[in-house]
Amino acid sequence: MTGDEATPRQRARPAVLRRLSAAEAAVGGLLLALIFVLTLLQAAQRYLPGGGWVWTGELAQFGLVWLTFAMAGHLAARDGHVTLKVVDTVAGPRVLRLVGIFANLTVAVVCLNLAYEAYALVTDGSQQTSPALDMPLGWLYVIPLAGLLLTTVRSVVAVFLPEPETDDGPAVHAPAVHGAAPDAGPAEHEEP
């Protein structure tokens, strides 16, 4: 499959949502790499002469907070967030659909309220700064604000497009084993 071809499920989603997923995954990957590098720097500082860089630990902690909020919308779109699937075992498809709508609308309302509070913290105008980086604390809440707004959008989209997003790319099938069909289980061998 080339990059231009899309499966029917992928075509059902607007291209902007697919690009948004790719951007969210890229931001999440960059933040994870940032945390990794900063943690390695902290460990390396223990063996280097001179004082340590306190800002590396503070930025790594901020990065973990940012990663959590930056990936919330991506996970919500893929049905990858923490859920209890108790209803799935006892309810029919219509009830499951109604529960899904209710859950997504609840998540949207909660995230919208949290986004409002994050916006208030961003625009607070407080002169308070972080101890090591001397970064204005309003800046700390910019990524959570964006993540909460994206999670709100993803939850509303999930009401109308209930199928979770999937990874792009062709399906990979295991090769046939001893003449068995690709989707069949492992071939049984008879002992003489």
ZIFEN-V396881 format. One record per run of one state. SS is the DSSP state (@ for helix, = for strand, . for the rest). FROM is the first residue (numbers start at 1). LEN is the number of residues. Records with the same first field share a line. If there is no record, write none. Layout:
BEGIN
SS->FROM-LEN / FROM-LEN
END
This chain:
BEGIN
.->1-7 / 13-2 / 46-8 / 71-1 / 78-9 / 90-3 / 123-6 / 130-6 / 161-32
@->8-5 / 15-31 / 54-17 / 72-6 / 87-3 / 93-30 / 137-24
=->129-1 / 136-1
END
